[in-house]
Amino acid sequence: MHIVPIAPDIDPTLAIRDGDIRRIFPPNTFTAGRSYEQRGRVQDLEIGERGAVITATTQGTRPDPYVQSLKISHSPTNGIRIAGACSCPVGRGCKHLAAVLIAAQRKEMQAPRHQQSLFPKTPAPAVLPTQIQSWLADFDKDEDEEPTEDYPAAIRTRVFYVLDAAPLSGSVPQLRIDPMTVTLRKDNSPGTIKRYAPHQIQTPAKYIRPSDLLILTRLARRNNYGGPPPDDDPADTLRRILATGRARWGNAEGPALTLGPQRQGQITWITKPDASQQAALALDEGLTGVRIPEPWYADPAAGTMGPVSLDLPQRTVTRLLNAPSIPPEAAAEVRARLSKRMPAAKMPVPAELQPPEPVREPMHPHLRLISGTLPSDPSHGRGSSSVLGRGLYAVPLVRLSYQYGPIVLPRSAKPLPRITVRDGNLYEVERDRAAEAKALADLTGLGFGSVHEVVPVYYQHAHTDDFALREYGPNPTWLQIVTEEVPRLRADGWTVEIDEDFPVQVLSADDDIAAELVEGSGIDWLELHLGVTVDGQQVDLVPALVRLIAKPEAAGLIEGPDDKPFVLPLLDGRMLSLPMSRIRPTLQALLELWAGGGIDADTGKIGFSRLDAADLAGLEERTGLVWSGGDALRDLGRGLRQSGGIPKAVVPDTFLATLRPYQSQGVDWLQFLGSAGLGGVLADDMGLGKTVQTLAHLMIEKAAGRLDRPSLILCPTSLIPNWLAEARRFAPELSVLALHGSARKASFKAIPKHDLVLSTYPLLTRDADVLLAQEWHAVILDEAQSIKNPNAETTRQALRLKARQRLCLSGTPLQNHLGELWSLFDFLAPGFLGSQKSFKSRYRTPIEKHGDVERQDLLNRRIRPFMLRRTKEEVVTELPPKTEIVEPVEMENNQRAVYEAIRLSMHAKVQAAIASKGLARSGIIILDALLKMRQACCDPRLLKLKTVAKSKAGSAKLDRLMEMLSIMFAEGRRVLLFSQFTEMLALIQERLEEDGIEFVKLTGDTKDRSTPVKKFQAGDVPLFLISLKAGGVGLNLTAADTVIHYDPWWNPAVEDQATDRAHRIGQTKKVFVHRLVTLGTIEEKMEILKDKKRAIVASVMDAEHGGALSLTEADIEDLFAPAE
């Protein structure tokens, strides 16, 4: 109540100004009220005659507005009296009342010019004596206003009172009150929640409101002394709690509670399972009864709590609710005694029960799988912590009972009395304690323990007969319990029931799995659905399967026996049981698809594009499911996987070559890829006609009218003449333009007018602007290993070329490591083998470092549809055999001394580099050291050291070569001699000239390449000196019958390429390949490493399992080991 002086004839509402209202309310309350009024939160404002009564509603933070009522009346002291009430938790002196008063003042303000503030800072002169004024003021005013409940904006912590029913021995639980400190989030929802300790009230925190002080003090005293003190009023405490607006039911995030109306209830007697009777409180459905100690109800759905009205004296109610359980034999006496106390119509008494019926059936264990609610998951063991004040966890539990015929006894039932009740009838059961003990032992033997034992701190939340599973150690999981142990228990005579809300639901499919391809989110993209019907609804298993196989332990999923069910966790928490024999093929296929990078774990989807058509066909083949949708993609996949699935191509008559059967198959394959918009690697052996197959492919395109753009062939410079010659010979109708030499720029404008454009890898970077601007029909890389380095500029520019089809021609697409293969496929189909990083982790490392045969097989199957590889031995039965011979060479003393000196010096240098930089960063130093050792083996003069000149060391290998040539020429042999060192060729040339032996020579400096080739092929000279790099590819030298590799090279594929200059189609003579190897040196050890490398190449190219090459520190130490 507030007093404002006023003249008697002035409307009190008009007399109150903002300044007066500001003095009535505390500053923060006035500010909040003015903000509410300015924001239009005051509604339904009504002002009575002369402002005597003001009513309104104000929208607060809750959905329902608060109701305000103010009474303004004259007082005997010539002022006005303001009394107000609000339905908010504060009740009086709140911001809502301030807002209403400000709104009323605004509405009724009239002509303020003749008024002045009627609330002067100094009191108006008293009309009556001071003693009387003081007496009247005390007489008029209400109870002292309570301090404000408002929270400053900076304080985000509140005290919440969590109310709940705590189980007691009686039938009506005691009300449990747990104060919690709650830190609110920005949206005012509960954030951090902690229990409020009773001792904290001794030094109240800033967030403690005045209303909290009395409540918390009373609660602390009850906690400290075991119960309320004599002068405590529990009902008053509860009302105060409800008035704060911070009462919650169940937990701090539960429904808010306010004081509700009184509800009617009654006392009734209930019959318990053991046939005893106990007094209980009967309320309307949805209400929970509690005692404080008198009965109250809680209605969480309505958010109210209030007293219960009973037509009995409170003393009688208390005694009835405190009554012990009345056994059947005492029921009649209790009923008679109670009826004497009060008329039977008012006094509730135990029911009259019929004599029990005897039950003599054997015991069968009865197990119910239920959903329990505990503050912590018991599967986490005793150490698990709860989340105080928050909702309970739904956890799987089991409840054990003992069934005797129609009677099910709880495990906790006492042996005596043996009388129980069912459907209102009594039964006397003869218990089998031994059988009951065995059932309990069987249950605990599965890993179950009483909830009271597993989570003892939460005993009050659990039923006495509930058991939790200890999911650790050797114990089975809940999944195993449901799928394996439940069927076993049923077979052993147990009755097992599973509640509908049991958290671990294991369902069965109504039909077989059906595979369907549907349109995906991207262009040319189909998604796989694996559907089954579960409970009448269609469920796609793909998301659940993807989540499952993405786990590290997924590989073990397919190892179970056929008669063991496979249980798939669905995304909605249910479990689907499928026969292992039915799901195993699908699981196996998906695991392989996952290992090969064909599944996106982030999206949980399985999609296929044209590049994945072969994988799709393999999946369809292995799963054995019924498939629908995506017919075109599935047909393409079958064609890529099966040789018989590729249609025959018709080569036009204008193509002048007669193709061998395997070459026709190659053209069919190129055509099939082109029709699907795909590219590939034609990886036939050297000399099997990759050029002629490519030309036939282009001629078919021209004849069909599809060659409406030029096609580009990139090749080494040495192959330009060969392409020109082959095109003129076999495909004269193709207009061919060679971009080569300094005059090529003049031909740029003519590119669109030609069918075929030839250029070289070095010119690709120089002519990038022109070549990248053109849209090509096909881009074909001959000797495609030229882009084996993905970081090279040539490779980067090749990736930018625009074409309908991309092809690679290479007899050696893999020379050193699998990364080279990735680079080729990155050109053909970016992303097909994943990123460079993912390819390394998925394939390179497992295969090259660990010899992972399964992963290698996955890679083979992934690339096989896009790589066509035929060897000479497979397809050209008339090709004469090739004999390879290692020619050992023993160094003489001076040369060996030079070699040892170089070895020791380089070994020390390499060891120092590895120690300081590590193996990976010491590559250049290692290669330089190995080069010097190899030069010492070939001819010490290659080292160009003064010490070598003084040592007069000769070359045992050069001497052996000259001996061999003398014999070979005498036999009429024609010889190709390869060396990677052009300076070595120069030294050999000196010896040949000294001996008067004729020869021709080809190195990187040779301008005219065709003349030496023609002279050798024509038989003018018996010997052709060739540098390995310049003449290893692009030459047809079938006139030779002997190949000599003077110095071994690291890469066996490069040597094989050089050998195939002679051992190719057109060769009619046996070919002998001689390798000069210096014994006890690095050359001999290189041969061992080359054998390893040859194995990995064969495993990928020919799908034969083999080991992998990995140059380790141990390998390096072996290479630098002393000569033996």
JODA-V534607 format. One record per pair of residues at least 12 apart in sequence whose C-alpha atoms are under 8 Angstrom apart, sorted by the first residue. I is the first residue (numbers start at 0). J is the second residue. If there is no record, write none. Layout:
{{I;J} {I;J}}
This chain:
{{0;80} {0;81} {0;82} {0;83} {0;140} {0;141} {0;144} {1;23} {1;80} {1;81} {1;82} {1;140} {2;78} {2;79} {2;80} {2;81} {3;78} {3;79} {3;80} {3;117} {3;118} {4;76} {4;77} {4;78} {4;79} {4;117} {4;118} {4;123} {5;77} {5;78} {5;79} {5;117} {5;118} {6;77} {6;78} {7;73} {7;77} {7;78} {10;49} {10;50} {11;49} {11;50} {11;51} {11;71} {11;72} {11;73} {11;79} {12;49} {12;50} {12;71} {12;103} {12;104} {12;107} {12;108} {13;104} {13;107} {13;108} {13;109} {14;114} {14;116} {14;117} {15;104} {15;116} {15;117} {15;118} {16;104} {16;116} {17;101} {18;116} {19;116} {19;117} {19;118} {20;97} {20;100} {20;101} {24;92} {24;97} {28;93} {28;94} {28;97} {28;147} {28;149} {29;94} {29;97} {29;98} {31;94} {31;98} {32;94} {32;95} {32;96} {32;97} {32;98} {32;99} {32;101} {33;97} {33;98} {33;101} {34;98} {35;95} {35;98} {36;98} {36;99} {36;101} {36;102} {40;57} {40;58} {40;59} {41;55} {41;56} {41;57} {41;58} {41;98} {41;99} {41;102} {42;55} {42;56} {42;57} {42;58} {43;55} {43;56} {44;56} {44;99} {44;103} {46;103} {50;71} {51;70} {51;71} {51;72} {52;68} {52;69} {52;70} {52;71} {53;68} {53;69} {53;70} {53;71} {53;103} {54;66} {54;67} {54;68} {54;69} {55;67} {55;68} {55;99} {57;95} {57;99} {65;85} {65;86} {65;87} {65;95} {66;85} {66;86} {66;87} {67;83} {67;84} {67;85} {67;86} {67;95} {67;96} {67;99} {68;83} {68;84} {68;85} {69;81} {69;82} {69;83} {69;84} {69;96} {70;82} {70;83} {75;135} {76;125} {76;126} {76;127} {76;132} {83;96} {84;96} {87;242} {87;244} {88;241} {88;242} {88;243} {88;244} {89;147} {89;148} {89;242} {89;243} {91;144} {91;145} {92;144} {92;145} {92;147} {93;147} {93;148} {93;149} {145;209} {146;209} {147;209} {148;208} {148;209} {148;210} {150;206} {154;205} {154;206} {155;182} {155;183} {155;184} {155;206} {156;180} {156;181} {156;182} {156;183} {156;206} {157;180} {157;181} {157;182} {157;183} {157;206} {157;207} {158;178} {158;179} {158;180} {158;181} {158;195} {158;206} {158;207} {158;211} {158;245} {159;178} {159;179} {159;180} {159;181} {159;245} {159;246} {159;247} {159;251} {160;176} {160;177} {160;178} {160;179} {160;240} {160;245} {160;246} {160;247} {160;251} {161;175} {161;176} {161;177} {161;178} {161;179} {161;246} {161;247} {161;248} {161;249} {161;250} {161;251} {161;388} {162;174} {162;175} {162;176} {162;177} {162;246} {162;247} {162;248} {162;249} {162;250} {163;175} {163;176} {163;248} {163;249} {164;288} {164;289} {165;459} {166;459} {169;320} {169;321} {169;322} {169;323} {170;277} {170;278} {170;279} {170;280} {170;320} {171;279} {171;280} {171;288} {171;289} {171;290} {171;320} {172;288} {172;289} {172;290} {173;289} {173;290} {173;291} {173;292} {174;289} {174;290} {174;291} {177;194} {177;195} {178;194} {178;195} {179;192} {179;193} {179;194} {179;195} {179;251} {179;388} {180;192} {180;193} {180;194} {180;195} {181;193} {181;251} {189;251} {189;252} {192;251} {192;386} {192;387} {192;388} {192;389} {193;387} {193;388} {194;387} {194;388} {197;215} {197;216} {197;218} {197;219} {197;222} {198;219} {200;212} {200;215} {200;216} {200;219} {210;239} {210;243} {214;236} {214;239} {214;240} {217;231} {217;236} {233;291} {233;292} {234;291} {238;258} {241;256} {241;257} {241;258} {242;257} {242;258} {244;256} {244;257} {248;299} {249;388} {249;390} {250;388} {250;389} {250;390} {251;388} {251;389} {251;390} {252;388} {252;389} {252;390} {253;389} {253;390} {254;299} {254;300} {254;302} {255;299} {255;302} {255;303} {256;299} {256;302} {256;303} {256;304} {257;302} {257;303} {257;304} {258;303} {258;304} {258;305} {259;303} {259;304} {259;305} {260;304} {260;305} {260;306} {261;305} {261;306} {261;307} {261;308} {262;296} {262;305} {262;306} {262;307} {262;308} {263;282} {263;307} {263;308} {263;309} {264;280} {264;281} {264;282} {264;283} {264;307} {264;308} {264;309} {265;280} {265;281} {265;282} {265;309} {265;310} {266;278} {266;279} {266;280} {266;281} {266;309} {266;316} {266;347} {267;279} {267;280} {267;281} {267;347} {267;348} {268;347} {268;348} {268;349} {268;350} {270;420} {270;423} {271;420} {272;408} {272;419} {272;420} {272;421} {273;412} {273;416} {273;417} {273;418} {273;419} {273;420} {274;326} {274;327} {274;418} {274;419} {274;420} {274;425} {275;324} {275;325} {275;326} {275;327} {276;324} {276;325} {276;326} {276;327} {276;330} {276;349} {277;322} {277;323} {277;324} {277;325} {277;349} {278;319} {278;320} {278;322} {278;349} {279;320} {280;320} {285;298} {285;300} {286;298} {286;299} {292;317} {293;306} {293;313} {293;317} {294;306} {294;307} {295;307} {310;345} {311;345} {311;346} {327;352} {330;349} {330;350} {330;351} {331;349} {331;351} {333;348} {333;349} {334;348} {334;349} {334;350} {352;424} {352;425} {353;424} {353;425} {354;425} {355;418} {355;424} {355;425} {355;426} {355;427} {356;425} {356;426} {356;427} {357;426} {357;427} {357;428} {357;429} {358;403} {358;404} {358;426} {358;427} {358;428} {358;429} {359;403} {359;404} {359;428} {359;429} {360;403} {360;404} {361;403} {361;404} {361;431} {362;401} {362;402} {362;403} {362;404} {362;430} {362;431} {362;434} {362;435} {363;401} {363;402} {363;403} {363;492} {363;493} {363;494} {364;399} {364;400} {364;401} {364;402} {364;435} {364;438} {364;492} {364;493} {364;494} {365;399} {365;400} {365;401} {365;402} {365;407} {365;493} {365;494} {365;495} {365;496} {366;397} {366;398} {366;399} {366;400} {366;493} {366;494} {366;495} {366;496} {367;397} {367;398} {367;399} {367;495} {367;496} {367;497} {367;498} {368;395} {368;396} {368;397} {368;398} {368;495} {368;496} {368;497} {368;498} {368;501} {369;395} {369;396} {369;397} {369;398} {369;497} {369;498} {369;500} {369;501} {369;502} {370;393} {370;394} {370;395} {370;396} {370;498} {370;500} {370;501} {370;502} {371;392} {371;393} {371;394} {371;395} {371;396} {371;461} {372;391} {372;392} {372;393} {372;394} {372;460} {372;461} {373;391} {373;392} {373;393} {373;394} {373;457} {373;460} {373;461} {374;386} {374;387} {374;389} {374;390} {374;391} {374;392} {374;457} {375;391} {375;392} {376;392} {376;394} {377;394} {377;450} {377;453} {377;454} {377;467} {377;468} {377;469} {378;467} {378;468} {378;469} {378;470} {378;471} {379;469} {379;470} {380;453} {380;454} {380;469} {381;453} {381;454} {381;455} {393;502} {394;502} {395;467} {395;501} {395;502} {395;503} {396;465} {396;466} {396;467} {396;468} {397;465} {397;466} {397;467} {398;464} {398;465} {398;466} {399;439} {399;464} {399;465} {399;466} {400;464} {401;435} {403;428} {406;421} {409;464} {410;464} {411;463} {411;464} {414;430} {417;429} {417;430} {445;474} {445;475} {446;468} {446;469} {446;470} {446;474} {446;475} {447;466} {447;467} {447;468} {447;469} {448;466} {448;467} {448;468} {448;469} {449;463} {449;464} {449;465} {449;466} {449;467} {450;463} {450;465} {450;466} {450;467} {451;463} {453;467} {453;469} {477;503} {478;503} {478;566} {481;503} {481;505} {482;505} {482;564} {482;566} {482;576} {502;572} {502;573} {503;572} {503;573} {503;574} {504;572} {504;573} {504;574} {505;566} {505;573} {505;574} {505;575} {505;576} {506;533} {506;573} {506;574} {506;575} {506;576} {507;533} {507;575} {507;576} {507;577} {508;531} {508;532} {508;533} {508;534} {508;575} {508;576} {508;577} {509;531} {509;532} {509;533} {509;534} {509;535} {510;531} {510;532} {511;531} {512;529} {512;530} {512;531} {512;624} {512;625} {513;529} {513;530} {513;531} {513;624} {513;625} {513;626} {514;527} {514;528} {514;529} {514;530} {514;624} {514;625} {514;626} {514;627} {515;527} {515;528} {515;529} {515;530} {515;626} {515;627} {515;628} {515;629} {516;528} {516;626} {516;627} {516;628} {516;629} {517;628} {517;629} {519;606} {523;608} {523;609} {524;606} {524;607} {524;608} {525;606} {525;607} {525;608} {525;629} {526;604} {526;605} {526;606} {526;607} {527;541} {527;604} {527;605} {527;606} {527;607} {528;540} {528;541} {529;541} {540;569} {541;603} {541;604} {541;605} {542;570} {542;603} {542;604} {543;567} {543;568} {543;569} {543;570} {543;603} {544;567} {545;598} {545;600} {545;603} {545;604} {546;600} {546;603} {547;567} {548;589} {548;590} {548;593} {549;593} {549;600} {553;590} {554;590} {557;579} {557;583} {557;586} {557;587} {559;579} {560;579} {561;578} {561;579} {561;580} {562;578} {562;579} {562;580} {563;578} {563;579} {564;576} {564;577} {564;578} {564;579} {565;577} {565;578} {565;579} {565;582} {584;621} {584;622} {584;623} {585;618} {585;621} {585;622} {585;623} {588;618} {588;621} {588;622} {589;618} {591;857} {592;614} {594;841} {594;854} {594;857} {595;841} {595;854} {595;857} {595;858} {595;861} {596;832} {596;833} {596;841} {608;632} {609;632} {609;635} {609;675} {609;677} {610;677} {610;828} {610;831} {611;636} {612;632} {612;633} {612;635} {612;636} {612;637} {612;639} {613;635} {613;636} {613;637} {613;639} {613;640} {613;861} {613;864} {614;636} {614;861} {615;633} {615;636} {616;633} {616;636} {616;637} {616;640} {617;636} {617;640} {635;675} {639;864} {639;865} {640;864} {645;667} {645;668} {645;671} {646;667} {646;671} {647;664} {647;667} {648;666} {648;667} {648;670} {649;699} {650;695} {650;698} {650;699} {651;698} {651;699} {651;702} {653;698} {653;730} {653;731} {653;732} {654;695} {654;698} {654;729} {654;730} {654;731} {655;728} {655;729} {655;730} {656;691} {656;729} {661;874} {662;688} {662;692} {663;692} {665;681} {665;692} {665;867} {666;692} {666;693} {666;695} {666;696} {669;696} {670;696} {673;804} {676;803} {676;804} {677;804} {677;805} {678;804} {678;805} {678;806} {678;827} {678;828} {678;865} {679;805} {679;806} {679;807} {679;827} {679;865} {679;866} {679;867} {680;806} {680;807} {680;808} {680;809} {680;865} {680;866} {680;867} {681;806} {681;807} {681;808} {681;809} {681;810} {681;866} {681;867} {681;868} {682;808} {682;809} {682;810} {682;811} {682;812} {682;866} {682;867} {682;868} {682;869} {683;809} {683;810} {683;867} {683;868} {683;869} {683;870} {684;810} {684;811} {684;868} {684;869} {684;870} {684;871} {685;810} {685;1056} {685;1059} {685;1060} {685;1063} {686;1059} {686;1060} {686;1062} {686;1063} {686;1064} {687;870} {687;871} {687;1063} {687;1064} {689;808} {690;722} {690;725} {691;725} {691;729} {694;726} {694;729} {694;730} {695;730} {698;730} {698;733} {706;754} {706;776} {707;776} {708;751} {708;754} {708;774} {708;775} {708;776} {709;750} {709;751} {709;752} {709;753} {709;754} {709;755} {709;756} {709;775} {709;776} {709;777} {710;754} {710;755} {710;756} {710;775} {710;776} {710;777} {710;778} {710;779} {711;755} {711;756} {711;757} {711;758} {711;775} {711;776} {711;777} {711;778} {711;779} {712;755} {712;756} {712;757} {712;758} {712;759} {712;778} {712;779} {712;780} {712;781} {713;757} {713;758} {713;759} {713;760} {713;778} {713;779} {713;780} {713;781} {714;757} {714;758} {714;759} {714;760} {714;780} {714;781} {714;782} {714;783} {715;759} {715;760} {715;781} {715;782} {716;758} {716;759} {716;760} {717;1008} {717;1029} {717;1032} {717;1033} {718;1032} {718;1033} {718;1034} {719;737} {719;757} {719;758} {719;759} {721;1033} {723;735} {723;737} {733;753} {733;754} {733;755} {734;753} {734;754} {734;755} {735;753} {735;754} {735;755} {735;756} {735;757} {736;750} {736;753} {736;755} {736;756} {736;757} {737;756} {737;757} {737;758} {738;756} {738;757} {738;758} {739;758} {739;759} {747;769} {760;785} {760;793} {761;793} {763;793} {763;796} {763;797} {764;792} {764;793} {764;796} {767;796} {770;800} {771;799} {771;800} {771;801} {773;801} {774;800} {774;801} {774;802} {775;801} {775;802} {775;803} {776;802} {776;803} {776;804} {777;802} {777;803} {777;804} {777;805} {777;806} {778;800} {778;801} {778;802} {778;804} {778;805} {778;806} {779;805} {779;806} {779;807} {779;808} {780;806} {780;807} {780;808} {781;807} {781;808} {781;809} {782;807} {782;808} {782;809} {782;810} {782;811} {783;807} {783;808} {783;809} {783;812} {783;823} {784;809} {784;811} {784;812} {784;813} {784;814} {784;819} {784;823} {786;819} {786;822} {786;823} {787;818} {787;819} {787;820} {787;822} {787;823} {788;819} {788;822} {789;819} {789;822} {797;826} {798;825} {798;826} {805;826} {805;827} {806;827} {807;823} {807;827} {810;1056} {811;1052} {811;1056} {813;1096} {813;1100} {814;1050} {814;1051} {814;1052} {814;1053} {814;1096} {815;1050} {815;1092} {816;843} {816;847} {817;843} {818;835} {818;839} {818;843} {821;835} {821;838} {841;854} {842;854} {842;855} {842;858} {846;1106} {846;1107} {847;1095} {847;1106} {847;1107} {847;1108} {847;1109} {848;1107} {848;1108} {848;1109} {849;1107} {850;1105} {850;1106} {850;1107} {852;1104} {852;1105} {855;1098} {855;1099} {855;1104} {856;1102} {856;1104} {858;1099} {859;1099} {859;1100} {859;1102} {868;1100} {868;1101} {871;1063} {878;1063} {878;1064} {878;1066} {878;1067} {879;1066} {879;1067} {879;1068} {879;1069} {879;1070} {880;1069} {880;1070} {881;1062} {881;1069} {881;1070} {881;1071} {881;1072} {882;1069} {882;1070} {882;1071} {882;1072} {883;1071} {883;1072} {883;1073} {883;1074} {884;1071} {884;1072} {884;1073} {884;1074} {885;1073} {885;1074} {885;1075} {885;1076} {886;1073} {886;1074} {886;1075} {886;1076} {887;1075} {887;1076} {887;1077} {887;1078} {888;955} {888;956} {888;959} {888;1075} {888;1076} {888;1077} {888;1078} {889;955} {889;1077} {889;1078} {890;936} {890;954} {890;955} {890;956} {890;1077} {890;1078} {891;953} {891;955} {893;950} {893;951} {893;952} {893;953} {894;935} {894;936} {894;939} {894;952} {894;953} {894;954} {894;955} {897;935} {897;939} {897;947} {897;952} {898;932} {898;935} {898;936} {899;1121} {899;1122} {901;931} {901;932} {901;935} {902;932} {902;1119} {902;1121} {903;1119} {905;928} {905;929} {906;928} {906;1119} {908;924} {909;921} {909;924} {909;925} {909;928} {912;924} {918;1112} {929;1081} {932;1081} {933;1046} {933;1081} {933;1082} {936;954} {936;956} {936;1077} {936;1080} {936;1082} {937;954} {937;956} {937;957} {937;983} {937;1045} {937;1046} {938;953} {938;954} {938;955} {938;956} {938;957} {938;983} {939;952} {939;953} {939;954} {941;982} {941;983} {956;1075} {956;1077} {957;987} {960;1045} {968;1021} {972;1021} {972;1039} {972;1040} {972;1041} {973;1021} {973;1022} {973;1038} {973;1039} {973;1040} {973;1041} {974;1021} {974;1022} {974;1023} {974;1039} {974;1040} {974;1041} {974;1042} {974;1043} {975;1022} {975;1023} {975;1024} {975;1025} {975;1039} {975;1041} {975;1042} {975;1043} {976;1022} {976;1023} {976;1024} {976;1025} {976;1042} {976;1043} {976;1044} {976;1045} {977;1024} {977;1025} {977;1026} {977;1027} {977;1042} {977;1043} {977;1044} {977;1045} {977;1046} {977;1057} {978;1025} {978;1026} {978;1027} {978;1044} {978;1045} {978;1046} {979;1026} {979;1027} {979;1028} {979;1046} {979;1048} {980;1026} {981;1002} {981;1026} {984;1024} {984;1025} {984;1026} {997;1020} {997;1021} {997;1022} {998;1020} {998;1021} {998;1022} {998;1023} {998;1024} {999;1011} {999;1014} {999;1015} {999;1020} {999;1022} {999;1023} {999;1024} {1000;1023} {1000;1024} {1000;1025} {1001;1023} {1001;1024} {1001;1025} {1001;1026} {1001;1029} {1001;1030} {1002;1025} {1002;1026} {1002;1028} {1002;1029} {1002;1030} {1003;1026} {1003;1028} {1003;1029} {1012;1034} {1012;1036} {1015;1036} {1015;1038} {1016;1036} {1016;1037} {1016;1038} {1016;1039} {1017;1038} {1018;1038} {1027;1053} {1027;1054} {1027;1057} {1030;1057} {1031;1053} {1031;1054} {1031;1056} {1031;1057} {1031;1058} {1031;1060} {1032;1056} {1032;1057} {1032;1060} {1033;1060} {1034;1060} {1035;1060} {1035;1061} {1035;1063} {1036;1060} {1036;1061} {1037;1060} {1037;1061} {1037;1062} {1037;1063} {1037;1065} {1037;1066} {1038;1061} {1038;1066} {1039;1061} {1039;1070} {1040;1061} {1040;1068} {1040;1069} {1040;1070} {1040;1071} {1041;1061} {1041;1070} {1041;1071} {1041;1072} {1041;1073} {1042;1058} {1042;1061} {1042;1070} {1042;1071} {1042;1072} {1042;1073} {1043;1072} {1043;1073} {1043;1074} {1043;1075} {1044;1072} {1044;1073} {1044;1074} {1044;1075} {1045;1074} {1045;1075} {1046;1074} {1046;1075} {1046;1076} {1047;1074} {1047;1075} {1047;1076} {1047;1082} {1047;1085} {1047;1086} {1049;1085} {1049;1089} {1050;1089} {1050;1092} {1051;1089} {1051;1092} {1051;1093} {1052;1093} {1058;1072} {1079;1121} {1079;1122} {1079;1123} {1080;1121} {1080;1122} {1080;1123} {1081;1118} {1081;1119} {1084;1117} {1084;1118} {1085;1118} {1088;1108} {1091;1106} {1091;1107} {1091;1108} {1092;1107} {1092;1108} {1094;1106} {1094;1107} {1095;1107} {1095;1108}}
